[in-house]
């Protein structure tokens, strides 16, 4: 596994995307940074991280996705890889807040951003960005955020995590080829607040009650509404109020 370590960069995803234009770049190449000045979340949201305290990484994944309608499959694989590594560190009450926030109890401890590029020959090259709060302890301006250190009461060696996560991603890709149904089922079971009546806000700024039922094949959140109908929502079309 090739690892490129940077002190500071605007975005590890952008850096790795520019490198990935070289077709000979090794699959599962990883870029890490101690500081990221323009970190990104879903749909352009900003991701902030205290310098040197957290894991900021991006990994190149090639030769897995071949259908633009199935890009969410990689989200299923990566989010569970992160959860599995965190479980091995005894981090409690882990869930996935749709689509890609990593939660412990009701606090966000990490986020995943996957950016896919369609090549001229039809191949899809993916850059998987991961921000994981490790040893940061000050979240005064982020009341819904926390870290492994705050939750567990101990500090962690973040340098060992990239290789552990990549190995789990590889394992899950191999598992997917033979048993994708199990990974989908596991993802459903890990969804934050699944099956619990919750307040939501839609893109028209209207509040409503609903129950998360699951996720569609293309990654839309399925919610049972008060009239028992089921609606599907894309990223940024809905916000959970918790």
C-alpha positions in Angstrom: 0.0 0.0 0.0 1.5 3.3 -1.1 1.1 6.1 1.4 1.8 9.8 0.7 2.1 11.8 3.9 1.6 15.6 3.7 2.0 18.2 6.4 -0.7 20.5 4.9 -2.9 20.5 1.8 -6.1 22.2 0.7 -7.9 18.9 0.2 -6.5 15.3 0.3 -9.3 14.3 -2.1 -8.4 17.0 -4.6 -4.7 16.1 -4.4 -5.4 12.4 -4.9 -7.8 13.1 -7.8 -5.1 15.0 -9.6 -2.7 12.1 -9.0 -5.2 9.6 -10.2 -5.2 11.0 -13.7 -2.0 9.0 -14.0 -3.5 5.6 -14.8 -0.5 3.8 -13.4 -1.1 5.0 -9.8 -1.4 2.0 -7.6 -4.8 1.0 -6.5 -5.5 1.8 -2.8 -2.9 4.6 -2.8 -3.5 6.6 0.4 -2.9 10.3 1.0 -2.8 11.6 4.6 -2.4 15.2 5.9 -1.9 16.7 9.3 -3.8 19.8 8.3 -6.4 20.3 5.6 -7.3 23.9 4.7 -10.3 23.3 2.5 -11.7 20.0 3.7 -15.0 19.0 2.2 -18.1 17.1 3.4 -21.2 16.0 1.5 -22.5 18.5 -1.1 -19.7 21.0 -0.5 -20.1 21.3 3.3 -17.0 22.3 5.1 -15.0 19.8 7.2 -12.9 21.3 10.0 -10.3 19.5 12.0 -7.8 20.5 14.7 -4.2 20.4 13.3 -2.4 17.1 14.0 -5.1 15.7 16.2 -7.2 13.7 13.8 -7.1 11.4 10.8 -7.4 13.0 7.4 -7.0 10.6 4.6 -8.1 9.8 1.0 -7.7 6.4 -0.7 -7.9 5.6 -4.4 -10.3 2.7 -5.3 -10.2 1.4 -8.9 -11.6 -1.6 -10.7 -14.7 -2.0 -8.4 -17.4 0.3 -9.8 -18.4 -0.2 -13.4 -22.0 1.1 -13.3 -22.9 4.7 -12.5 -26.2 3.5 -11.0 -24.3 1.5 -8.4 -21.9 4.0 -7.0 -23.5 3.8 -3.6 -22.2 0.3 -3.2 -18.8 1.7 -2.4 -20.4 3.8 0.4 -21.7 0.6 1.9 -18.3 -1.0 1.8 -16.3 1.9 3.2 -18.6 3.0 6.0 -18.6 -0.6 7.3 -14.8 -0.8 7.0 -14.5 2.2 9.3 -17.1 0.9 11.7 -15.3 -2.5 11.9 -11.9 -0.8 12.7 -13.5 1.4 15.4 -15.1 -1.6 16.9 -11.7 -3.2 17.2 -10.7 -0.1 19.2 -13.6 -0.7 21.6 -15.5 2.5 20.5 -19.1 2.0 21.7 -22.5 2.5 20.2 -21.4 2.9 16.6 -23.9 3.7 13.8 -24.0 5.3 10.4 -26.0 8.5 10.0 -27.2 8.3 6.4 -25.4 8.5 4.1 -21.9 8.5 5.5 -21.5 10.1 9.0 -19.9 7.9 11.6 -21.6 8.2 14.9 -20.9 7.1 18.5 -24.0 7.4 20.7 -25.5 10.6 19.2 -22.2 12.3 18.4 -20.6 12.6 15.0 -17.0 11.3 15.1 -16.3 11.0 11.4 -17.4 11.6 7.9 -16.9 10.0 4.5 -16.9 11.8 1.1 -16.6 9.6 -2.0 -16.0 11.3 -5.3 -16.3 9.3 -8.5 -14.7 10.1 -11.9 -16.1 8.5 -15.1 -13.2 7.7 -17.5 -13.5 7.9 -21.3 -13.4 4.1 -21.5 -16.3 3.7 -19.1 -14.3 2.9 -15.9 -15.2 4.6 -12.7 -12.3 5.8 -10.5 -13.2 6.6 -6.9 -11.4 8.8 -4.3 -12.6 8.0 -0.8 -12.1 10.8 1.7 -12.3 10.1 5.4 -12.1 12.6 8.3 -12.1 10.9 11.7 -11.9 12.7 15.0 -9.2 10.9 17.0 -7.5 13.0 19.7 -9.2 16.4 19.5 -11.0 17.2 22.7 -12.4 20.8 22.1 -15.7 20.8 20.3 -17.1 24.0 21.7 -18.4 25.2 18.3 -19.5 21.8 17.2 -22.1 20.5 19.8 -23.0 17.4 17.8 -19.3 16.3 17.3 -17.0 14.2 19.5 -13.8 12.1 19.1 -12.4 8.7 20.0 -10.5 10.4 22.8 -13.5 12.1 24.4 -15.7 9.0 24.1 -13.2 6.5 25.4 -11.1 8.6 27.7 -7.8 7.7 26.1 -5.6 8.8 23.3 -4.9 6.8 20.1 -2.1 6.3 17.6 -3.7 7.6 14.5 -0.8 6.5 12.3 -1.9 2.9 12.4 -5.4 3.6 11.2 -5.0 4.1 7.5 -3.6 0.6 6.9 -6.2 -1.0 9.1 -9.0 0.8 7.3 -7.6 0.0 3.8 -7.3 -3.6 4.7 -10.9 -3.7 5.8 -12.0 -2.0 2.6 -10.2 -4.6 0.6 -11.8 -7.4 2.7 -15.2 -5.9 2.2 -14.7 -5.6 -1.6 -13.8 -9.3 -1.8 -16.8 -10.1 0.4 -19.1 -8.0 -1.8 -18.2 -10.0 -4.9 -19.6 -13.1 -3.3 -22.1 -11.9 -0.8 -23.3 -8.3 -1.3 -26.6 -9.0 0.4 -24.9 -9.5 3.8 -23.1 -6.1 3.5 -26.4 -4.4 2.5 -28.2 -6.0 5.5 -25.4 -4.9 7.8 -25.6 -1.3 6.5 -29.4 -1.3 7.1 -28.9 -2.5 10.7 -26.3 0.2 11.4 -28.4 3.1 10.3 -28.7 5.8 13.0 -32.2 6.1 14.4 -33.6 3.5 12.0 -37.2 2.5 12.9 -37.6 5.3 15.4 -40.1 8.1 14.9 -38.0 11.2 14.3 -38.6 14.9 13.3 -37.1 15.9 9.9 -36.8 19.1 7.9 -37.2 19.1 4.1 -35.5 21.4 1.5 -38.6 23.7 1.7 -37.7 24.2 5.4 -40.8 22.4 6.5 -40.8 20.1 9.5 -42.4 16.7 9.5 -42.3 13.4 11.4 -41.2 10.1 9.8 -39.5 6.8 10.4 -36.4 5.7 8.6 -37.2 2.4 6.8 -34.1 1.8 4.8 -32.0 3.0 1.8 -32.7 2.4 -1.9 -30.3 0.7 -4.3 -29.1 4.1 -5.5 -28.6 5.4 -1.9 -31.7 7.4 -1.3 -33.1 7.5 2.2 -36.5 5.8 2.5 -38.9 7.3 5.1 -42.3 6.2 6.2 -44.5 9.3 6.6 -47.4 9.9 8.9 -49.9 8.8 6.2 -48.0 5.5 6.0 -46.6 6.3 2.5 -42.9 5.9 1.8 -40.9 8.7 0.3 -37.3 8.7 -0.9 -34.9 11.6 -0.3 -31.5 12.4 -1.8 -28.6 14.0 0.0 -29.4 17.6 1.2 -33.1 17.1 0.5 -33.7 16.3 4.1 -32.2 17.0 7.5 -32.8 14.9 10.7 -33.6 17.0 13.7 -32.1 15.2 16.8 
